[in-house]
Amino acid sequence: MMMPYEWWIGARYAGVARSGRGARRGDRFVSFIAASSMAGIALGVAALIIVLSVMNRFQTQVRDRMLSVLPHIELYVPGMGHEQVLQQWKGLAERAEQNPEVVAAAPFVAAQAMLARGQSLMGVQIRGIDPAIEPKVSDLAGQINEGSLAGLTPGAFHIIVGSQLATSMGLNVGDTVLVLAPQGTISPAGFAPRMRRFTVSGVFSTGYYEYDASLAFIDVQDAAVVFRDSGVSGVRLRITDMQQAPQVAQQLLSIMPASVRAQDWTQNNRTWFAAVKTEKRMMFLILALIVAVAAFNLLSSLVMAVKDKQSDIAILRTLGATPREIARIFLVQGSLIGVIGTVLGVGLGTLVAYHIDVIVPFIERLFGIHFLPQQIYFISELPSSPQLGDIVVIAVTSLVLSLLATLYPSWRASRLQPARVLRHD
């Protein structure tokens, strides 16, 4: 044999190598428990990869749908009147476009309002936009199911509402809705909010419930008229790499007047992204317990293997094997089980993660079920996006747990006294 004998014996105990005269009943039993440990590690690793891949893609899809109607960065001037900002927005845009990451800019007015129609009253976020420039900074035009962005013309007082908002208020294209601004006038009769009747000229759908149920768009000039004393106004920016939005926002502040403030998309949705990040960490810890249980199974199987192979260990010791060599046999056995189980798990998990769009529909058709009902979730297909970093962390975690599980059985085997074992055999 070219390899050291302890490596060969450990591989045989793990079921990887066989003796020339065939496996004995004891070897078959040890190989069986080794295979069960291997399968447990493989399933745990595969489950981790699949679940984290689904969560990665889910987060990416939600983020992209958010940014289909929201800009990457907003520059605004607190306290400045909307008319003044709209007159000066091109100057802010020109300064911002000096940064090579900025690809487009458009003006905006943002405010809170109430929509009223009949007995329905809903609180909404109003965004005043320039329909001619807006397609450069967002994908709103492609999200409109009914009507078009061109319907927002200055002075026409048209509004585009989200699909969920339209459904809850019974709105269709051509209907009128009353927009109530938070500011108003105080008279002897009491407080009278500022109101303006708008005509619905479009309905958009991002697939993200919160925005579809609470967001509406009007022309930026109309917004400046209705919300002249409330809300903020400024410039919406699109950049080359959305992941660099926080850094680009800080760079822009360094070249802007001191009164200008910047807010990127990660700040606008900080709570949601923090929740998803925490959920992903907790899911990793929970599913890692599957691998930990498999590692305990490996430990117990190695203890059983040591118990079953006491006679073999005693004979090897009488032939001159050292305690370190005996320990190395079971270290090799446990390590091979951990490595092979991890490799199989990575292969299975990666295969399923990359083909989940085929596997899940097949299972749904086979059993007549649907994992993601469209009336409950805003996605109808199970997404997946395997990340190399996640796979590496999972594989290393599995290997480390497997190696730790081999330490005690190996030490236990090295401490066996051959005379005592042979006396009771």
C-alpha positions, 0 to 999 in steps of 0.5 A: 500500500502506498498510503499509511496503514492508519489512513487505509483503515480509517478509509475502510471504516468510513466505507470509502475503501474495502479489504481484498477479502470483502467486508465482514459483518462488523465492517458493514455495520460501521459502514452503515452508521458512517453512511447515515452520518454522511447523509445527515451532514449532506442534508443539513448543508444542502438545506442551508444552501437552498434556504439562504439562496432563496432568501438572497433572491427574495431580498434582491427582488424586493429591493429591485421592486422598491427601486422601480418607483424610488430613486437611488438618491434624493437631494433636498433643501429643508425649509425652502419653498417648492417653487424656488427649488423647482427653479433651481433644481437644474443647478443642483443636478449639474453639480450632482452630475459632476460625479461620474457615478450619477447618470440622471437627475429629475426634480421631485416634491414629496408630501403626505396627504389624504385621499377621499372618495365617497366613504373611503379615506386613505393616507398616502405618500404623494410624489410630484414628478416631471413625467418627461424626465422621470423615466431617466431616474426610475422604472415607473413608466414600465410599472403602469398597467393602466393609463400612461405617465404622459397623462401627468400634465401641469395644471391638469391635476391628474394622479397615478395611484398604486394598484392596491390603493385603487382596489381598496378605494374602488378607483379606475382610470377617469375617476376623480378623487379628493386630495387633502393636504395637511395644511389649510386655513383657520377661520371662525368656522374652524380649520379647513384643510386645503383640498384639490380634486384630481382625476385618476389617469393611471394605475401602477403595480410594483408587486411590493404591497406597501408601495402599491397601497400607499403611493401616488404620483402627480405632476411636480408643478401641481404638487408645488401648488397643492403642497406649497407649505408642506413636504420637501422638494429637491432632485432625484438621482440615479447612479451606476451602481445602486450598492454604492448609494451611501458612498455617493451620497456622502461624496455629493454632500461635499460639493453641495451647499451646506443647506442641501441634505441627501438621502439614499435608498438604504436609508428610506428602507432601513428598517426593512433591510435591517429586519431581512438581514437579521432574519437571514442571520437567525435562519442561518443559525437555526438551520446550522443546528441541522448540521450540528445535529449531524455532527453529534450523530457523527460523534455517536457513530464514531463512539460506536465504531470505537466500541465495535473495533476494540479488538482490532485496536487491541491487536494493532496495539500489540503489533506496535501501533502507537496511541497517536496512530490509533487516534489517527485512524478514527480522525481519518474516518470522521474527517472523510465522513465530514468531507464527503458529506459536505461535498455531497451537500454542497453539490446537492444544495447548489444543484437544487438552488440553481434549478429551483425554478424547474424543481418547484413547479414540477413538485407543485404539478405533481402534488397539486399544491402551490407554495406561494399563493399570489393572493397572499404573497407578492411573488408567485414563483420561488426565487433563488440566488446562490452566493459563493460567500454563503456556500463557502461559509456553510462548507467551512462550518460543516467541516469544522463541526465534523472535525470537532466531532472526531476529537473525543472518539479518537482520544477515547480509542487511543486510551484503550488498554489492549491487555484489558480489552483482550482479557474480556474479548 
